[in-house]
Amino acid sequence: MAKFDMKEIKIVDVQVQDIRFPTSLQAQGSDAMHKDPDYSCAYVSIITSQKDLIGYGLTFTLGRGTEIVCVAVEALSFLFKDQRLHNIYSNFGQFWDRVTNESQLRWLGPSKGVTHLAVAALMNALWDLWAKIEEKPLWRLLVDMSPEQLVSTMDFRYISDVLTKEEALEILKQQRENDIETKIERMKTRGYPAYTTATGWIGYSDDKVRELCAKYLTLGFTAFKIKVGINLEDDKRRCKLMRDMIGQDNLLMVDSNQRWDVEEAIRWMQGLAEFNIYWIEEPTSPDDILGHRAISEALEPLGIKVASGEVCCNKVMFKQFLASEAIQVAQIDSCRLGSINEILPVYLMAYKLKVPVCPHAGGVGLSEMVQHLQLFDYICVSQTLHHRLIEFVDQETTHFVHPIRIENAHYIAPTESGYSTELKKDSIEEFKYPNGNWYKQMK
């Protein structure tokens, strides 16, 4: 039994901080479209009337503009303050709908843009709070919910032509009939398989790529991703370098981060096909569903899959990507969609339409959060690891109170209560913008 009574607890304050890590100084995170990212986040604290019971949430950003997300969080916070937790969690799907469809703020972009990033940070904090109240890691909170309770957290508006509430409930009930205890134990002991992008940032030298490939091979990794998209001949050289390091049997993925037009993407990938590419990620505009489908059709004879979704901003766009067969790998992001309330129906649509989910991770807090989601998917929805991987990048994880645990290239199931979203106080003091200790010494 949880030691907290949600009926007696209400939200007394919502705080948000702009946290920026200067990753651009070492070209970490660099790709064809984002040359100098400073991995950052809008970091939310939901303060409750229960002493020391705080929910932490965040949304990932690349430095400049984080202050705009923080303003959006503040604009939405009136919907959270003075709310009793019981009223929120007993009608969580309805509360999510209220937040995302606030009658004036939705005009800025319903379920997309800066306001939706703010929704993610706020709702992530609520999920962290709920898991702490139940004294469970977030993945276990989800696993222990009944199918009816899970479905009550979701909103099926705009997607019921592909997935109805009744279908979602039936899928969850049906999968419950299988052996989930064995799957839970596997996640606790062996974990969920990972691939790494840490070897292939576009700003890295060849020597750095070789050094990191050797490191991650030693750590047991068998799947690697490299950034491409600026110069085809240079990409060929770098892909050959990567192949020479990792061998022919390991997986190699490439990511252009939205660099190309449709025909350009097809030609470029035809030029890289000799390196046995498993998938091309974000080959064109992340909003171009028809373009992704055309690229998918052109690359299918080459055996190259198309992966996308890290900046797919809502369940409606995912519905179209999945139903039109525009992508063969769905890449949900813990902070781009409106938190778990919107992510769960995407998992269910992907399961119904037989598209594996390999989530985007590596940014501030993304690995910490998405491990919980993939564990839930494996245990309660897809129940398979076939063609499924979680991205891993070993930067900024040390700033979290409960960082991810990787063993033999697998995410080991978290054991601590919550959503793994709490930052260390020292890290906040060092990197809060613009008055953290690191920024003061740079002035």
C-alpha positions in Angstrom: 0.0 0.0 0.0 1.3 3.4 -0.9 2.2 5.6 2.1 0.6 8.7 0.5 -3.2 9.4 0.2 -3.7 11.2 -3.1 -7.1 12.6 -1.9 -5.2 14.7 0.7 -2.4 16.0 -1.6 -2.7 19.0 -3.9 -0.3 20.8 -6.1 0.9 24.1 -4.5 3.4 25.3 -7.0 5.0 24.7 -10.4 8.6 25.7 -11.0 10.6 25.6 -14.2 14.4 26.1 -14.8 16.5 26.6 -17.9 19.3 24.0 -17.7 22.0 24.1 -20.5 25.0 21.8 -20.8 27.8 23.2 -23.2 28.1 20.0 -25.3 28.9 22.1 -28.5 32.4 22.7 -27.2 33.3 19.0 -28.0 30.9 18.6 -31.0 28.8 16.2 -29.0 25.4 15.9 -30.6 26.4 17.4 -33.9 24.7 16.4 -37.1 24.0 17.7 -40.6 21.4 20.2 -39.4 22.5 20.9 -35.9 26.1 21.8 -36.0 26.6 23.2 -32.5 23.9 21.9 -30.1 24.1 22.6 -26.4 22.1 19.7 -24.9 19.6 21.4 -22.6 16.2 21.1 -21.0 13.3 23.0 -19.5 13.2 21.3 -16.1 9.9 21.3 -14.2 9.3 20.7 -10.5 5.7 20.1 -9.3 5.6 21.0 -5.6 2.9 19.3 -3.5 1.3 20.0 -0.1 3.1 16.8 1.1 6.5 17.7 2.4 9.3 16.5 0.2 7.0 14.9 -2.4 8.0 16.6 -5.7 7.5 15.5 -9.2 10.3 16.2 -11.7 9.8 16.5 -15.5 11.6 17.9 -18.4 11.6 18.4 -22.1 14.8 18.2 -24.2 16.1 21.3 -26.2 19.3 22.3 -27.9 20.2 25.5 -26.0 18.8 28.7 -27.4 15.1 28.8 -27.2 14.8 26.8 -23.9 13.7 30.1 -22.3 10.7 30.1 -24.6 9.7 26.6 -23.5 10.0 27.8 -19.9 7.6 30.7 -20.6 5.2 28.2 -22.1 5.4 26.0 -19.0 4.6 29.1 -16.9 1.6 29.9 -19.1 0.2 26.4 -18.6 0.9 26.1 -14.9 -2.4 27.6 -13.8 -4.1 24.4 -15.0 -2.0 22.5 -12.4 -1.9 24.7 -9.4 -4.3 23.9 -6.6 -5.4 20.7 -8.2 -5.8 17.6 -6.0 -3.8 14.7 -7.3 -6.7 12.3 -6.9 -8.8 14.4 -9.3 -6.0 14.4 -11.9 -5.1 10.7 -11.8 -8.6 9.4 -11.6 -9.4 11.1 -14.9 -5.9 11.4 -16.3 -7.0 11.2 -20.0 -9.5 14.0 -19.5 -6.9 16.1 -17.7 -4.5 15.6 -20.5 -7.2 16.7 -23.0 -7.9 19.8 -20.8 -4.2 20.7 -20.8 -3.6 20.2 -24.5 -6.8 21.9 -25.5 -6.9 24.9 -23.3 -9.1 27.2 -25.3 -6.8 30.1 -25.8 -3.3 28.5 -25.7 -4.2 25.8 -28.2 -4.3 28.6 -30.9 -0.5 28.7 -30.7 -0.5 25.1 -32.1 -2.7 22.3 -30.9 -0.5 19.4 -29.9 2.6 20.8 -31.5 5.3 23.4 -31.2 6.6 25.0 -28.0 3.4 24.6 -26.1 3.4 20.9 -26.6 7.0 20.6 -25.5 5.8 22.4 -22.3 3.0 20.0 -22.0 5.5 17.1 -22.1 7.6 18.6 -19.3 4.6 19.2 -17.1 3.0 15.8 -17.7 6.3 14.0 -17.3 6.5 15.6 -13.8 3.0 14.3 -13.0 4.0 10.8 -14.1 7.1 10.9 -12.0 5.0 12.1 -9.0 2.5 9.3 -9.5 5.2 6.6 -9.5 6.7 8.1 -6.4 3.4 8.0 -4.6 3.0 4.3 -5.5 6.7 3.8 -4.6 7.4 2.1 -7.9 9.7 2.8 -10.9 7.5 4.2 -13.6 7.7 1.1 -15.8 6.4 -1.0 -12.9 3.6 1.5 -12.3 2.4 1.0 -15.9 2.8 -2.8 -15.8 0.8 -3.1 -12.6 -2.1 -1.0 -13.9 -5.2 -2.8 -15.2 -6.0 -2.5 -18.9 -9.0 -0.4 -18.0 -6.8 2.0 -15.9 -4.2 2.3 -18.6 -6.8 3.1 -21.3 -8.3 5.8 -19.0 -5.0 7.7 -19.2 -5.3 8.0 -23.0 -7.3 10.2 -25.3 -8.4 8.6 -28.6 -9.7 11.8 -30.3 -8.5 12.0 -33.9 -7.0 8.5 -34.0 -10.1 6.3 -33.5 -10.2 5.6 -37.3 -7.1 3.6 -36.7 -7.3 2.6 -33.0 -10.4 2.8 -30.9 -10.6 2.7 -27.1 -12.2 -0.7 -27.3 -9.4 -2.1 -29.5 -6.7 -0.7 -27.2 -8.5 -2.3 -24.2 -8.7 -5.7 -26.0 -5.0 -5.6 -27.0 -3.9 -4.9 -23.4 -6.3 -7.6 -22.0 -5.1 -10.2 -24.6 -1.4 -9.6 -23.9 -2.0 -9.9 -20.1 -2.9 -13.5 -20.7 0.7 -14.3 -21.7 3.5 -14.8 -19.2 4.6 -11.3 -18.2 6.5 -12.4 -15.1 9.2 -14.0 -17.1 9.5 -10.9 -19.2 9.7 -8.7 -16.0 12.6 -10.9 -14.7 14.4 -10.7 -18.0 14.3 -6.9 -17.9 15.6 -6.9 -14.4 18.5 -9.3 -15.1 19.4 -9.1 -18.8 17.8 -5.8 -19.8 16.7 -4.2 -23.0 19.1 -4.2 -26.0 20.7 -0.8 -27.0 22.5 0.7 -29.9 24.9 3.6 -29.7 25.1 6.9 -31.6 28.0 8.1 -29.5 30.5 6.9 -32.1 29.2 8.9 -35.0 28.6 12.6 -34.4 29.3 14.5 -37.6 31.8 16.8 -35.9 34.1 14.0 -34.7 37.5 13.3 -36.3 38.2 9.9 -37.9 40.5 9.1 -35.0 37.7 9.9 -32.5 35.3 7.6 -34.4 37.9 4.8 -34.4 38.5 5.2 -30.7 34.8 5.2 -29.8 34.0 2.2 -32.0 36.7 0.2 -30.3 35.4 1.3 -26.9 31.8 0.4 -27.6 32.7 -2.9 -29.2 34.5 -3.8 -26.0 31.3 -2.9 -24.1 29.3 -5.4 -26.1 27.5 -3.2 -28.6 26.5 -4.7 -31.9 24.5 -1.8 -33.4 26.0 1.6 -34.3 24.7 4.8 -35.9 26.5 7.5 -37.7 25.4 11.0 -38.8 25.4 11.7 -42.5 24.1 14.3 -45.0 26.5 17.1 -45.8 28.8 15.5 -48.4 28.2 12.2 -50.1 31.8 11.3 -50.7 32.7 12.1 -47.1 29.8 10.0 -45.9 31.0 7.1 -48.0 34.5 7.4 -46.4 33.1 7.6 -42.9 30.7 4.7 -43.4 33.6 2.6 -44.7 35.6 3.7 -41.7 32.8 2.6 -39.4 32.3 -0.7 -41.3 36.0 -1.5 -41.1 35.8 -0.9 -37.3 32.6 -2.8 -36.5 32.7 -5.5 -39.2 30.0 -6.7 -41.6 27.9 -8.6 -39.1 27.0 -5.7 -36.8 24.2 -3.3 -37.6 25.0 0.1 -39.1 22.3 2.8 -39.2 22.7 6.3 -40.7 20.9 9.5 -39.7 20.6 12.7 -41.9 18.5 14.7 -39.4 16.0 16.0 -42.0 18.8 17.2 -44.4 17.5 16.1 -47.8 14.7 16.6 -50.3 12.9 13.4 -51.3 14.7 12.7 -54.5 18.0 13.7 -53.0 17.5 11.3 -50.1 16.8 8.4 -52.5 20.0 9.2 -54.6 22.1 9.6 -51.5 21.0 6.4 -49.9 21.5 4.5 -53.2 25.1 5.8 -52.9 25.5 4.5 -49.4 23.7 1.1 -49.9 27.0 -0.7 -50.5 27.7 -0.4 -46.7 24.8 -2.6 -45.8 22.7 0.1 -44.1 20.0 -1.1 -41.7 18.0 2.1 -41.6 18.1 5.7 -42.7 16.7 8.0 -40.0 14.9 11.2 -40.8 15.8 11.4 -44.5 13.6 14.4 -45.2 11.3 16.9 -43.5 9.8 15.3 -40.4 6.4 16.5 -41.4 6.5 15.0 -44.9 4.5 11.8 -44.7 4.2 11.4 -48.4 7.9 12.0 -48.9 8.8 9.3 -46.3 6.5 6.9 -48.1 8.2 7.6 -51.5 11.6 7.1 -49.9 10.5 3.9 -48.3 9.2 2.5 -51.6 12.4 3.4 -53.4 14.8 2.0 -50.7 12.8 -1.2 -50.1 14.6 -3.2 -52.9 17.9 -2.2 -51.3 16.8 -3.6 -47.9 17.1 -0.2 -46.2 14.4 0.7 -43.7 13.2 4.2 -43.1 13.0 5.3 -39.4 11.5 8.6 -38.2 9.5 10.1 -35.4 11.8 11.9 -32.9 10.3 15.2 -33.9 6.9 13.8 -34.8 4.9 16.0 -32.5 1.6 14.2 -31.9 -0.3 10.9 -32.2 -2.2 12.1 -35.2 1.0 12.4 -37.3 2.1 9.0 -36.0 -1.2 7.6 -37.1 -0.6 8.8 -40.6 3.1 7.7 -40.7 2.1 4.2 -39.5 -1.1 3.6 -41.4 0.4 4.8 -44.7 3.5 2.5 -44.3 5.7 5.6 -44.7 8.1 4.3 -42.0 9.3 0.8 -41.0 10.7 1.9 -37.7 8.8 4.3 -35.3 10.9 6.5 -33.1 8.9 8.0 -30.3 10.5 10.7 -28.2 9.6 11.0 -24.5 9.5 14.8 -24.7 8.2 15.6 -28.2 4.9 13.9 -27.7 2.7 15.0 -24.8 4.2 12.6 -22.3 3.0 9.0 -21.6 -0.7 9.9 -22.1 0.0 10.4 -25.8 2.9 7.9 -26.1 0.9 4.9 -25.0 -1.7 5.0 -27.9 1.2 5.4 -30.3 2.7 2.1 -29.0 -0.7 0.5 -29.4 -1.1 1.8 -33.0 2.4 0.6 -33.8 1.6 -2.9 -32.4 -1.6 -3.1 -34.3 0.1 -2.1 -37.6 3.1 -4.2 -37.0 5.8 -1.5 -36.9 8.6 -1.9 -34.3 9.3 1.0 -32.0 13.0 2.0 -31.5 12.8 5.2 -29.6 14.9 8.3 -29.9 17.2 8.8 -26.8 20.5 10.3 -25.9 19.4 13.9 -25.2 19.1 15.2 -21.7 16.8 12.8 -19.8 15.6 10.9 -22.9 17.4 7.7 -22.1 16.3 7.9 -18.5 12.7 8.2 -19.4 12.4 6.0 -22.5 13.8 2.9 -20.8 10.6 2.8 -18.7 8.4 3.1 -21.8 10.2 0.3 -23.8 10.1 -2.0 -20.8 6.4 -1.5 -20.6 6.0 -2.1 -24.3 8.0 -5.3 -24.1 6.1 -6.7 -21.1 2.6 -5.6 -21.9 2.2 -4.7 -25.6 4.7 -6.0 -28.2 6.1 -8.7 -26.0 9.1 -9.1 -28.3 12.6 -7.8 -28.8 12.7 -8.6 -32.5 14.0 -5.6 -34.5 13.8 -3.5 -31.3 16.6 -1.3 -29.8 16.9 1.7 -27.5 19.3 4.4 -28.6 22.1 5.1 -26.1 24.5 8.1 -25.8 26.7 8.4 -22.7 26.5 12.1 -22.1 24.6 14.0 -19.5 23.5 10.8 -17.8 25.8 11.5 -14.8 23.7 14.6 -14.0 20.7 12.5 -12.9 20.1 11.3 -9.3 19.2 7.9 -10.8 21.1 7.5 -14.1 20.6 4.7 -16.5 22.4 1.4 -16.0 23.9 -0.2 -19.1 25.4 -3.7 -18.9 26.6 -5.6 -21.9 24.9 -3.1 -24.2 21.5 -3.5 -22.4 19.4 -1.1 -20.4 18.8 -2.8 -17.0 15.4 -2.1 -15.5 15.4 0.8 -13.0 14.5 -0.1 -9.4 14.1 3.4 -7.9 10.7 5.0 -7.5 9.7 7.6 -10.2 10.5 8.3 -13.8 14.3 8.8 -13.4 13.9 12.5 -14.2 15.4 14.2 -11.1 18.6 16.1 -11.7 21.3 16.5 -9.1 21.2 19.7 -7.2 24.9 20.4 -7.9 24.3 20.0 -11.7 21.5 22.4 -11.6 23.6 25.0 -9.7 26.4 24.5 -12.2 24.5 24.7 -15.5 21.3 26.7 -14.9 21.1 29.4 -17.4 22.2 32.2 -17.4 23.3 32.5 -13.8 24.7 29.0 -13.0 28.3 28.7 -11.8 29.6 27.6 -15.2 28.1 30.6 -17.0 29.3 33.1 -14.3 32.9 32.0 -14.8 32.5 32.3 -18.6 31.5 36.0 -18.4 
